[in-house]
Amino acid sequence: MPATVMATAVLSNPDPIIYPSSITSTPCCGIAADVYDIIKDIKDPEHPYTLEELKVVEEDKVNVKLDDCLLITVEFTPTVPHCSLATLIGLCIRIKLERCLPDNFKLQLHISKGSHSTEEDSE
């Protein structure tokens, strides 16, 4: 009978800080609160926690402007400066919003200043 081999994954952040999740958003924030509600429950690709629980996304870092179209800006903060999955997190946010919102919006994703070693490469 063959022996079972367990692969050990190397985690970028083996011991993340977990924050309590919010029950509801502030009702007066309108579209920005709706956007936050859509992305807050995305699971972190490395841990069984949501982006909200890890404070990767925060409600006050979601902004919405209405010009010719809806401009949504989301700033997110990886849990560690050397997070190897920051690009994947940004992609997850983008895909989730594209699937949940109407087609008439423009999306800008930014890594919070000073929060990642390659933030200049992602802009």
C-alpha positions as a printed Julia matrix, in Angstrom:
123×3 Matrix{Float64}:
   0.0    0.0     0.0
   1.55   3.38   -1.0
   2.36   5.84    1.73
   0.4    9.08    1.76
   2.59  12.11    1.24
   1.39  15.38    2.76
   2.53  18.53    0.96
   3.36  21.41    3.26
   2.46  24.79    1.85
   4.55  27.79    2.78
   2.21  30.58    3.85
   3.05  34.24    3.29
   1.39  35.05    6.6
   1.06  31.94    8.78
  -0.58  33.77   11.71
  -2.88  36.58   10.48
  -4.7   38.95   12.82
  -8.45  38.34   12.66
 -10.84  41.26   13.2
 -14.58  41.01   13.95
 -16.76  41.39   10.88
 -19.45  44.04   10.71
 -23.08  43.02   10.88
 -24.37  45.69    8.49
 -22.99  48.65    6.64
 -23.84  52.24    7.42
 -27.06  52.8     5.47
 -26.28  56.38    4.47
 -23.22  55.44    2.4
 -25.24  54.3    -0.61
 -23.4   52.75   -3.54
 -20.02  52.61   -1.78
 -21.62  50.57    1.03
 -23.17  48.26   -1.57
 -19.77  47.75   -3.2
 -18.21  47.02    0.17
 -20.98  44.53    0.96
 -20.16  42.7    -2.27
 -16.41  42.39   -1.66
 -16.18  42.02    2.13
 -17.11  38.32    2.1
 -14.51  37.25   -0.46
 -12.39  34.52    1.13
  -8.68  35.14    1.44
  -6.84  32.78   -0.95
  -4.45  31.7     1.81
  -6.66  31.55    4.92
 -10.24  30.52    5.75
 -11.15  34.11    6.62
 -12.83  36.87    4.65
 -11.06  39.95    3.36
 -13.09  41.96    5.89
 -11.99  39.78    8.82
  -8.34  40.25    7.82
  -8.87  44.01    7.22
  -7.66  43.6     3.66
 -10.72  45.63    2.62
 -12.37  48.32    4.74
 -15.55  50.24    4.08
 -13.9   53.67    4.28
 -11.47  52.67    1.5
 -14.24  52.16   -1.05
 -15.13  55.33   -2.95
 -17.66  55.95   -5.68
 -17.9   58.94   -8.05
 -20.56  59.54  -10.62
 -19.28  61.36  -13.72
 -19.91  60.06  -17.25
 -20.03  56.6   -15.7
 -19.76  55.12  -12.23
 -16.13  55.25  -11.03
 -15.44  52.8    -8.2
 -12.1   53.0    -6.39
 -11.11  50.24   -3.97
  -7.95  50.42   -1.9
  -6.91  47.15   -0.26
  -4.19  46.26    2.23
  -2.42  42.89    2.1
  -1.86  41.31    5.53
   1.95  41.39    5.16
   4.28  43.51    2.98
   5.62  40.44    1.16
   2.2   38.9     0.42
   2.64  36.77   -2.68
  -1.12  36.73   -3.34
  -1.79  40.48   -3.55
  -2.35  40.29   -7.31
  -4.76  37.38   -6.87
  -6.69  39.3    -4.2
  -7.03  42.27   -6.57
  -8.23  39.94   -9.32
 -10.8   38.36   -6.98
 -12.16  41.81   -6.1
 -12.35  42.8    -9.78
 -14.11  39.59  -10.9
 -16.61  39.69   -8.01
 -17.6   43.28   -8.84
 -17.81  42.56  -12.58
 -20.18  39.68  -11.86
 -22.37  41.58   -9.39
 -22.63  45.11  -10.8
 -24.12  46.5   -14.02
 -21.77  46.99  -16.97
 -21.64  50.79  -16.78
 -18.84  51.24  -14.26
 -15.1   51.81  -14.24
 -13.04  50.14  -11.54
  -9.72  51.24  -10.06
  -7.96  48.96   -7.59
  -5.03  50.17   -5.52
  -2.8   48.63   -2.89
  -2.64  50.9     0.17
   0.46  53.08    0.21
   3.32  51.54    2.18
   1.53  48.21    2.67
   3.29  46.05    0.08
   6.83  45.63   -1.16
   5.75  45.73   -4.83
   3.0   48.37   -4.67
   4.66  50.45   -7.41
   4.56  47.46   -9.79
   0.8   47.03   -9.33
  -0.25  50.6   -10.19
